[in-house]
Amino acid sequence: MRILAVLSLLAGLVLIPAGAACACSCAPFEPVRAAKETPLIFTGTVTDLRPAPSTGPAGPTPMIATIQADHLYKGEPRATYEVATASDSAACGYNFSKGTRYLVYAGTGESGLLGEQDPGTGFHTSLCSGNAVVAAGRGPVTTADFPEPAKAEAVLDALPAPQPAPAGRPTGNTSDPAQDPSAVPAAGSGAASPPSPLVPAVVAGAAAVLGLLTWLLVRRRRTPSAT
């Protein structure tokens, strides 16, 4: 019986999936510490998701998520970021989904989690970074945008004040002079002012006066003088 028990235990160890033995293990997320130590924090929507080009020996290929930023909490302002992550959650890869909006915590430089397969995007993240799915939109996130609002309050309290990402800032003059009653055409712009409605009346009056004077003058010349 003892021999059978030992053999059963050994068989169980052999049959354990390799992924389970190498599963990613994360320490409890600390919002204050993450906000202080993470170089790049922003919200944005994934517009593209692709495998990274192979740059090293055979191994899992990292994924690159192209994310259109809407608000920046910390880091270098950009309209879009390319963030690399391991392709497998067992290797601490974060499973981004195209078209979904996230609060992203990203490191800079090379990542030890990607090893020699690091694609060199300059930004990387992982399952342990603290990323979170948030509701679609382009405004600053609130607790209501998180799947678990009770847990989100501590996260938002720890973050710096958000700033609009570069793509969200209006550029140039967006006002329409044609719809702005206060707009005045510049000199030499070619825009002529409409004629005043008093002009025709003045012209007609002047013509009438001139005609009357001419009639009086002609009549005076024709009237014989008294002797």
Backbone as numpy.savetxt, mean C-alpha at the origin, in Angstrom:
# Nx Ny Nz CAx CAy CAz Cx Cy Cz
7.43 -61.73 26.03 6.61 -60.54 26.03 7.48 -59.27 26.03
8.56 -59.32 26.82 9.45 -58.16 26.84 10.06 -57.91 25.47
10.44 -59.00 24.80 11.04 -58.85 23.47 10.04 -58.25 22.50
8.79 -58.71 22.58 7.75 -58.17 21.70 7.51 -56.68 21.97
7.54 -56.28 23.23 7.33 -54.87 23.58 8.45 -54.00 23.01
9.70 -54.46 23.13 10.83 -53.70 22.60 10.74 -53.58 21.08
10.37 -54.70 20.41 10.25 -54.67 18.95 9.13 -53.72 18.51
8.02 -53.68 19.26 6.91 -52.78 18.93 7.34 -51.32 19.07
8.12 -51.01 20.12 8.60 -49.65 20.32 9.52 -49.22 19.20
10.43 -50.13 18.80 11.35 -49.81 17.71 10.60 -49.59 16.40
9.57 -50.42 16.15 8.79 -50.27 14.93 8.07 -48.92 14.91
7.56 -48.48 16.06 6.88 -47.20 16.15 7.81 -46.05 15.85
9.04 -46.13 16.33 10.01 -45.07 16.07 10.37 -45.01 14.60
10.45 -46.16 13.95 10.80 -46.20 12.53 9.68 -45.58 11.69
8.42 -45.81 12.11 7.28 -45.36 11.33 6.92 -43.90 11.57
7.55 -43.21 12.54 7.28 -41.79 12.78 7.73 -41.00 11.56
6.86 -40.16 10.96 7.27 -39.38 9.78 8.47 -38.49 10.09
9.35 -38.37 9.09 10.55 -37.56 9.27 10.19 -36.10 9.54
9.09 -35.59 8.91 8.70 -34.21 9.11 8.32 -33.94 10.55
7.68 -34.93 11.21 7.27 -34.73 12.59 8.48 -34.61 13.50
9.53 -35.35 13.17 10.73 -35.32 14.01 11.47 -34.00 13.84
11.24 -33.33 12.67 11.96 -32.10 12.39 11.02 -30.89 12.41
9.86 -31.03 13.04 8.88 -29.95 13.04 9.44 -28.70 13.68
8.97 -27.52 13.16 9.42 -26.24 13.69 8.85 -26.01 15.07
9.66 -25.55 15.98 9.23 -25.25 17.34 9.53 -23.78 17.64
8.48 -23.01 17.97 8.63 -21.58 18.21 8.44 -21.25 19.68
9.23 -20.31 20.15 9.04 -19.80 21.50 7.79 -18.93 21.52
7.17 -18.72 22.67 5.99 -17.86 22.75 6.29 -16.48 22.18
5.35 -15.96 21.39 5.54 -14.66 20.74 5.41 -13.54 21.76
6.38 -12.63 21.77 6.37 -11.49 22.67 6.27 -10.21 21.83
5.10 -9.58 21.76 4.89 -8.42 20.89 5.87 -7.28 21.13
6.13 -6.95 22.40 7.03 -5.83 22.69 8.44 -6.13 22.20
8.92 -7.32 22.48 10.26 -7.69 22.05 10.36 -7.74 20.52
9.32 -8.29 19.88 9.33 -8.39 18.42 9.34 -7.00 17.78
8.54 -6.08 18.34 8.49 -4.73 17.79 9.83 -4.02 17.94
10.56 -4.35 18.99 11.84 -3.70 19.25 12.95 -4.29 18.40
12.95 -5.61 18.21 14.08 -6.29 17.58 13.90 -6.53 16.08
12.66 -6.50 15.57 12.44 -6.78 14.15 12.70 -5.53 13.32
13.56 -5.62 12.28 13.92 -4.43 11.50 12.81 -3.89 10.62
11.91 -4.77 10.13 10.88 -4.34 9.19 9.52 -4.90 9.61
8.56 -3.98 9.81 7.20 -4.39 10.16 6.25 -3.57 9.30
5.35 -4.24 8.59 4.42 -3.53 7.72 3.17 -4.37 7.48
2.15 -3.74 6.93 0.97 -4.47 6.47 0.91 -4.37 4.96
0.47 -5.45 4.33 0.40 -5.46 2.87 -0.25 -6.71 2.35
-0.54 -6.70 1.05 -1.23 -7.80 0.39 -0.29 -8.53 -0.55
-0.30 -9.84 -0.50 0.56 -10.66 -1.36 0.05 -10.59 -2.80
0.89 -10.14 -3.71 0.51 -10.05 -5.12 1.15 -11.15 -5.96
2.20 -11.77 -5.43 2.86 -12.85 -6.18 3.56 -13.77 -5.21
3.59 -15.04 -5.55 4.24 -16.06 -4.70 4.91 -17.05 -5.63
6.23 -17.19 -5.50 6.97 -18.04 -6.43 8.16 -18.70 -5.75
8.63 -19.83 -6.27 9.84 -20.44 -5.73 11.06 -19.59 -6.09
12.01 -19.53 -5.19 13.23 -18.78 -5.46 14.12 -19.57 -6.41
14.93 -18.89 -7.20 15.91 -19.61 -8.04 16.88 -20.38 -7.17
17.26 -21.56 -7.60 18.19 -22.37 -6.82 19.57 -21.73 -6.85
20.12 -21.49 -5.66 21.43 -20.84 -5.59 22.47 -21.67 -4.84
22.11 -22.86 -4.44 23.04 -23.67 -3.66 22.84 -25.15 -3.93
23.34 -26.00 -3.06 23.19 -27.43 -3.24 21.73 -27.85 -3.14
21.46 -29.07 -3.55 20.09 -29.58 -3.54 19.49 -29.45 -2.15
18.25 -29.04 -2.09 17.56 -28.85 -0.82 16.24 -28.14 -1.07
15.43 -27.97 -0.03 14.15 -27.28 -0.20 14.35 -25.86 -0.76
13.58 -25.54 -1.79 13.69 -24.22 -2.40 12.84 -23.22 -1.62
13.40 -22.11 -1.18 12.61 -21.10 -0.46 11.54 -20.50 -1.37
10.54 -19.91 -0.77 9.51 -19.19 -1.49 9.74 -17.69 -1.33
9.38 -16.94 -2.37 9.47 -15.48 -2.32 8.07 -14.90 -2.48
7.65 -14.14 -1.49 6.35 -13.47 -1.54 6.57 -12.00 -1.90
5.93 -11.55 -2.98 5.94 -10.13 -3.32 4.72 -9.50 -2.66
4.95 -8.51 -1.82 3.88 -7.95 -1.00 3.75 -6.45 -1.28
2.55 -6.04 -1.68 2.24 -4.62 -1.89 1.93 -4.00 -0.53
2.78 -3.12 -0.07 2.62 -2.54 1.26 1.56 -1.45 1.25
0.84 -1.32 2.37 -0.09 -0.20 2.51 0.27 0.69 3.71
0.81 0.09 4.78 1.25 0.89 5.93 2.55 0.31 6.49
3.41 1.21 6.90 4.71 0.83 7.45 4.76 1.20 8.93
5.17 0.23 9.75 5.32 0.46 11.19 6.78 0.67 11.57
7.66 0.02 10.80 9.08 0.12 11.13 9.88 -0.33 9.92
10.97 0.39 9.61 11.86 -0.05 8.55 11.90 0.90 7.37
12.52 0.44 6.31 12.73 1.22 5.10 11.44 1.33 4.28
10.97 2.55 3.98 9.72 2.70 3.21 9.89 2.20 1.77
8.99 1.34 1.35 8.96 0.86 -0.03 7.50 0.63 -0.43
7.27 0.65 -1.74 5.93 0.34 -2.23 5.67 -1.16 -2.17
6.68 -1.96 -2.47 6.56 -3.41 -2.42 7.81 -4.00 -1.76
7.62 -5.16 -1.17 8.73 -5.90 -0.56 8.73 -7.32 -1.09
9.91 -7.87 -1.32 10.06 -9.30 -1.64 10.63 -9.97 -0.40
9.83 -10.84 0.19 10.18 -11.47 1.46 10.34 -12.97 1.23
11.49 -13.51 1.61 11.76 -14.94 1.45 11.40 -15.69 2.71
10.98 -16.93 2.53 10.68 -17.81 3.66 10.88 -19.25 3.22
11.10 -20.15 4.15 11.25 -21.57 3.81 9.95 -22.08 3.21
10.05 -23.02 2.31 8.86 -23.53 1.62 8.05 -24.50 2.44
8.61 -24.99 3.54 7.95 -26.00 4.37 7.78 -25.46 5.78
6.56 -25.60 6.32 6.31 -25.14 7.69 7.12 -25.94 8.70
7.48 -27.17 8.35 8.31 -27.97 9.24 9.70 -27.36 9.40
10.11 -26.56 8.40 11.39 -25.87 8.45 11.17 -24.41 8.85
10.06 -24.13 9.51 9.71 -22.79 9.99 9.36 -21.83 8.86
8.92 -22.36 7.73 8.47 -21.49 6.65 7.06 -20.98 6.91
6.80 -19.72 6.52 5.47 -19.16 6.72 4.67 -19.33 5.42
3.46 -19.86 5.52 2.65 -20.15 4.34 1.83 -18.93 3.92
2.43 -18.08 3.09 1.71 -16.95 2.54 0.70 -17.44 1.51
-0.35 -16.65 1.31 -1.36 -16.95 0.31 -1.58 -15.73 -0.57
-1.56 -15.93 -1.87 -1.72 -14.82 -2.80 -3.09 -14.17 -2.64
-3.12 -12.84 -2.60 -4.36 -12.10 -2.45 -4.77 -11.84 -1.02
-4.00 -12.36 -0.07 -4.31 -12.18 1.35 -3.45 -11.06 1.94
-4.03 -10.33 2.88 -3.31 -9.24 3.53 -2.75 -9.71 4.86
-1.54 -9.25 5.18 -0.84 -9.71 6.38 -0.22 -8.54 7.14
-0.04 -8.74 8.43 0.89 -7.95 9.22 2.18 -8.76 9.20
3.24 -8.17 8.65 4.49 -8.92 8.40 5.61 -8.40 9.28
6.29 -9.34 9.94 7.53 -9.06 10.67 8.66 -9.69 9.86
9.57 -8.87 9.35 10.63 -9.41 8.48 12.01 -9.00 8.96
12.94 -9.94 8.86 14.34 -9.66 9.15 15.03 -9.17 7.90
16.22 -8.62 8.05 16.99 -8.13 6.91 18.27 -8.94 6.77
18.86 -8.86 5.57 20.09 -9.62 5.33 19.79 -11.07 5.04
20.76 -11.93 5.28 20.59 -13.36 5.05 19.99 -14.02 6.28
19.29 -15.13 6.03 18.64 -15.86 7.11 19.30 -17.22 7.30
19.59 -17.56 8.54 20.16 -18.88 8.82 19.17 -20.00 8.55
17.86 -19.67 8.59 16.84 -20.71 8.33 16.84 -21.14 6.86
17.34 -20.27 5.97 17.36 -20.62 4.55 18.68 -21.21 4.12
19.71 -21.07 4.95 21.02 -21.67 4.66 21.58 -21.18 3.34
22.18 -22.13 2.60 22.83 -21.77 1.34 21.81 -21.50 0.24
20.52 -21.77 0.49 19.49 -21.52 -0.51 18.90 -20.12 -0.38
19.47 -19.29 0.47 18.95 -17.92 0.64 18.96 -17.20 -0.70
17.79 -16.73 -1.19 17.72 -16.11 -2.52 18.25 -14.68 -2.57
18.58 -14.10 -1.43 19.15 -12.77 -1.43 18.16 -11.65 -1.68
16.92 -11.81 -1.27 15.93 -10.75 -1.44 16.19 -9.58 -0.49
16.93 -9.83 0.58 17.20 -8.79 1.56 16.23 -8.81 2.73
15.09 -9.50 2.58 14.11 -9.61 3.65 13.67 -11.06 3.78
13.47 -11.50 5.02 13.04 -12.88 5.24 12.16 -12.94 6.48
11.34 -13.97 6.54 10.46 -14.15 7.68 10.25 -15.64 7.92
9.60 -15.97 9.02 9.41 -17.38 9.35 8.11 -17.58 10.12
7.82 -18.81 10.39 6.63 -19.18 11.14 6.67 -18.61 12.56
7.86 -18.33 13.06 8.01 -17.85 14.44 8.12 -16.32 14.54
8.03 -15.63 13.40 8.27 -14.19 13.40 7.13 -13.38 14.01
5.91 -13.92 13.96 4.77 -13.19 14.49 3.82 -12.68 13.43
4.00 -13.10 12.17 3.11 -12.66 11.09 1.67 -13.05 11.40
0.74 -12.24 10.89 -0.67 -12.51 11.14 -1.52 -12.11 9.94
-2.54 -12.90 9.65 -3.52 -12.55 8.62 -4.41 -11.44 9.16
-4.65 -10.41 8.34 -5.55 -9.32 8.74 -6.58 -9.11 7.63
-7.63 -8.39 7.97 -8.71 -8.16 7.02 -8.22 -7.33 5.83
-8.82 -7.56 4.67 -8.47 -6.80 3.48 -8.77 -5.33 3.67
-7.98 -4.49 3.01 -8.16 -3.04 3.11 -6.83 -2.34 2.94
-6.86 -1.00 3.08 -5.63 -0.23 2.94 -5.44 0.76 4.08
-6.29 0.72 5.07 -6.15 1.61 6.21 -5.31 0.97 7.31
-4.94 1.73 8.32 -4.21 1.17 9.46 -5.05 0.07 10.11
-4.42 -1.03 10.47 -5.17 -2.15 11.05 -5.62 -1.84 12.47
-6.74 -2.41 12.83 -7.27 -2.31 14.18 -7.46 -3.72 14.73
-7.83 -3.81 15.98 -8.02 -5.14 16.57 -9.09 -5.92 15.84
-10.08 -5.23 15.29 -11.17 -5.91 14.59 -10.70 -6.58 13.30
-9.52 -6.21 12.79 -9.01 -6.80 11.55 -8.33 -8.15 11.77
-8.12 -8.54 13.01 -7.44 -9.79 13.32 -8.45 -10.90 13.60
-8.09 -12.14 13.28 -8.98 -13.27 13.59 -9.26 -13.40 15.08
-8.29 -13.03 15.92 -8.47 -13.10 17.37 -8.23 -11.70 17.96
-9.27 -10.85 17.97 -9.10 -9.46 18.44 -8.54 -9.35 19.85
-8.86 -10.30 20.73 -8.37 -10.21 22.11 -6.85 -10.29 22.16
-6.25 -11.11 21.30 -4.80 -11.23 21.28 -4.15 -10.09 20.49
-4.91 -9.48 19.57 -4.34 -8.45 18.71 -4.07 -7.15 19.45
-4.78 -6.89 20.52 -4.62 -5.63 21.24 -3.19 -5.46 21.75
-2.60 -6.51 22.29 -1.23 -6.43 22.78 -0.25 -6.21 21.63
-0.55 -6.82 20.47 0.32 -6.65 19.30 0.32 -5.20 18.83
-0.86 -4.61 18.69 -0.96 -3.24 18.20 -0.41 -2.23 19.21
-0.59 -2.49 20.48 -0.06 -1.59 21.50 1.47 -1.52 21.45
2.10 -2.61 21.03 3.56 -2.67 21.01 4.16 -2.03 19.75
3.34 -1.86 18.70 3.86 -1.35 17.43 4.01 0.17 17.44
4.99 0.70 16.71 5.07 2.15 16.52 3.86 2.63 15.70
3.68 3.93 15.65 2.56 4.49 14.89 2.74 4.18 13.40
1.67 3.79 12.72 1.79 3.45 11.29 1.92 4.69 10.41
2.64 4.51 9.31 2.77 5.55 8.30 2.35 4.95 6.96
1.65 5.72 6.10 1.28 5.18 4.78 2.52 4.79 3.99
2.45 3.66 3.31 3.54 3.24 2.44 3.63 4.19 1.25
4.78 4.28 0.58 4.95 5.23 -0.52 3.85 5.16 -1.57
3.38 3.95 -1.90 2.35 3.83 -2.93 1.04 4.44 -2.49
0.85 4.62 -1.17 -0.41 5.15 -0.68 -0.42 6.64 -0.55
0.70 7.30 -0.85 0.76 8.76 -0.72 0.38 9.42 -2.03
-0.54 10.38 -2.02 -0.88 11.07 -3.27 0.29 11.87 -3.78
0.49 11.86 -5.09 1.60 12.61 -5.69 1.05 13.62 -6.68
1.70 14.77 -6.77 1.29 15.78 -7.72 0.01 16.48 -7.29
-0.49 17.36 -8.15 -1.71 18.11 -7.88 -2.88 17.36 -8.48
-3.77 16.83 -7.63 -4.89 16.03 -8.11 -6.16 16.85 -8.27
-6.11 18.17 -8.00 -7.31 18.99 -8.13 -7.62 19.26 -9.59
-8.89 19.41 -9.92 -9.34 19.67 -11.27 -9.79 21.11 -11.37
-9.04 21.98 -12.07 -9.42 23.39 -12.15 -10.81 23.59 -12.72
-11.24 22.67 -13.62 -12.56 22.82 -14.22 -13.67 22.68 -13.21
-13.40 21.96 -12.10 -14.40 21.76 -11.07 -14.15 22.61 -9.84
-13.17 23.50 -9.92 -12.83 24.35 -8.79 -13.27 25.77 -9.08
-14.33 26.22 -8.46 -14.84 27.56 -8.77 -13.87 28.66 -8.42
-12.89 28.38 -7.56 -11.93 29.41 -7.17 -10.74 29.48 -8.10
-10.68 28.55 -9.06 -9.53 28.52 -9.96 -9.60 29.69 -10.93
-8.48 30.38 -11.10 -8.41 31.52 -12.01 -7.40 31.20 -13.09
-7.78 31.30 -14.39 -6.82 30.99 -15.45 -5.62 31.90 -15.38
-4.46 31.35 -15.59 -3.23 32.14 -15.57 -3.16 33.02 -16.79
-2.44 34.12 -16.66 -2.28 35.04 -17.78 -1.58 34.34 -18.92
-2.14 34.53 -20.16 -1.52 33.90 -21.32 -1.85 32.44 -21.45
-2.78 31.93 -20.64 -3.10 30.52 -20.73 -4.02 30.21 -21.88
-4.59 31.27 -22.53 -5.46 31.04 -23.67 -6.91 30.92 -23.28
-7.25 30.93 -22.01 -8.63 30.82 -21.58 -9.23 32.21 -21.53
-10.22 32.52 -22.41 -10.83 33.84 -22.50 -12.01 33.93 -21.57
-12.18 35.11 -20.95 -13.32 35.32 -20.07 -14.56 35.55 -20.91
-15.73 35.06 -20.47 -16.96 35.27 -21.23 -17.31 36.75 -21.26
-17.90 37.28 -22.39 -18.23 38.71 -22.49 -19.31 39.08 -21.50
-19.24 40.32 -21.00 -20.22 40.80 -20.04 -21.55 41.04 -20.74
-22.68 40.70 -20.11 -23.98 40.94 -20.74 -24.30 42.42 -20.90
-23.55 43.35 -20.25 -23.81 44.79 -20.38 -23.25 45.37 -21.67
-22.32 44.69 -22.28 -21.66 45.23 -23.48 -22.65 45.48 -24.61
-23.51 44.53 -24.99 -24.45 44.79 -26.08 -25.36 45.97 -25.77
-25.83 46.13 -24.52 -26.73 47.23 -24.17 -26.03 48.58 -24.31
-24.77 48.65 -23.89 -24.01 49.89 -24.01 -23.82 50.27 -25.46
-23.49 49.28 -26.29 -23.28 49.54 -27.72 -24.57 50.05 -28.36
-25.70 49.40 -28.00 -26.98 49.82 -28.59 -27.34 51.23 -28.14
-27.10 51.56 -26.88 -27.39 52.91 -26.38 -26.56 53.97 -27.07
-25.29 53.68 -27.23 -24.39 54.62 -27.90 -24.82 54.85 -29.33
-25.25 53.80 -30.01 -25.71 53.94 -31.39 -26.96 54.80 -31.46
-27.87 54.63 -30.47 -29.12 55.43 -30.45 -28.82 56.91 -30.24
-27.93 57.19 -29.30 -27.56 58.59 -29.04 -26.91 59.21 -30.26
-26.02 58.47 -30.91 -25.35 58.99 -32.10 -26.35 59.27 -33.21
-27.32 58.38 -33.34 -28.34 58.59 -34.38 -29.18 59.82 -34.11
-29.54 60.02 -32.81 -30.35 61.19 -32.46 -29.59 62.49 -32.72
-28.32 62.54 -32.36 -27.52 63.74 -32.60 -27.39 64.02 -34.09
-27.22 62.96 -34.88 -27.10 63.16 -36.33 -28.39 63.73 -36.90
-29.54 63.23 -36.43 -30.83 63.71 -36.93 -31.05 65.19 -36.58
-30.68 65.55 -35.32 -30.84 66.94 -34.91 -29.95 67.87 -35.73
-28.74 67.43 -36.02 -27.81 68.25 -36.79 -28.32 68.47 -38.20
-28.85 67.42 -38.83 -29.37 67.53 -40.19 -30.59 68.44 -40.22
-31.47 68.32 -39.25 -32.67 69.12 -39.18 -32.33 70.61 -39.01
-31.31 70.89 -38.18 -30.93 72.29 -37.93 -30.40 72.93 -39.20
-29.66 72.20 -39.98 -29.11 72.73 -41.21 -30.23 73.05 -42.23
-31.30 72.26 -42.22 -32.36 72.43 -43.21 -33.33 73.54 -42.79
-33.37 73.91 -41.51 -34.31 74.93 -41.04 -33.79 76.32 -41.41
-34.61 77.17 -42.18 -34.11 78.50 -42.59 -34.01 79.43 -41.41
-33.05 80.27 -41.42 -32.84 81.20 -40.33 -33.77 82.39 -40.43
-34.23 83.00 -39.36 -35.15 84.15 -39.37 -34.42 85.43 -39.80
-35.10 86.29 -40.66 -34.49 87.51 -41.13 -35.13 88.69 -40.42
